[in-house]
Amino acid sequence: MIFNIPNSLSFFRIALIPCLILVFYLPDEILSISQKNLTATLIFLLAAITDWLDGFLARRLKQTSDFGAFIDPVADKLIVIAALILLVQLGRIESIIALIIIAREFTISSLREWMAMLGKSGSITVAFIGKLKTTMQMIAILFLLYYENILFIPIVLLGKVLIYIAAFLTIVSMIYYLKIAFKILRKKKELL
């Protein structure tokens, strides 16, 4: 079933992408830069919450589906990529950081697709390093969208440090997944 609650949340997350981007194109007379930062942060936070919620509801309501397994990670990647490109345009992160993270997403998605074609779709499952990378990345994006310090908490500095950590974990996790794939391919070659 394509239109169930979890899949609808994934579609909602995709619909949030233009909202996230358009916030920064509004004239300053309508929204100040602080208001734009806050609005974008809240939109991205809503997307992150719906990401968790759709997975939870899919399991809880027994509404898992092949389509849901496809659309959920697509929605996640699209909003993260949109946010990263936006942060580059705003001058809040370097393009090399965005490129590392985006390239990894395409590489691992392609790798999973390739493994599925080889009948090994379950071999490239999400590992702890991948979850840690995603957590650091999401928090960093939230901080960099907000881009204002809160009292004595250096949100901007924390965001920049976390995005560098996320980029490092991105590389480490990509190497981890590639090693798994190469082991599988070596074993498959030995069986032939």
C-alpha angles and dihedrals in degrees: 000000000000099000107055127124098270094047091046088056090052090052089047089054090053090049089055091063097080089044091054092051099040092055089074092049094059114107115261088241089066098041127009118224089259090053091047090051092049094045093049090047091052092048091051091045089052089051091050091050092049089049090059093039097053092054092046093048093045090058096037096047092036090238098136115140141167089250091052091050087054103042098043097064091039090056090047094050094045095054093044092049091048091050093048093050089047091051090050091050090049090051093241097121134023118255091237090064092051091045093052092051096043093045090051091052092053092044096051093042090052091046091053090049091050092048089050090053088053090051093252100106094138093053097081100053123158110280129200091259089057092050091048090050091050093049093050091045095050094047091046092051091049091051093045092049091050090044097177129103118244111220105300095344110106097218094169093051092044090050092051093047092047094049090054090049089048090051090050091048088047090060093043093049092047090053089048093053093043091053090053091050093049091050090053092047091049091051091046090052091050090054093054 
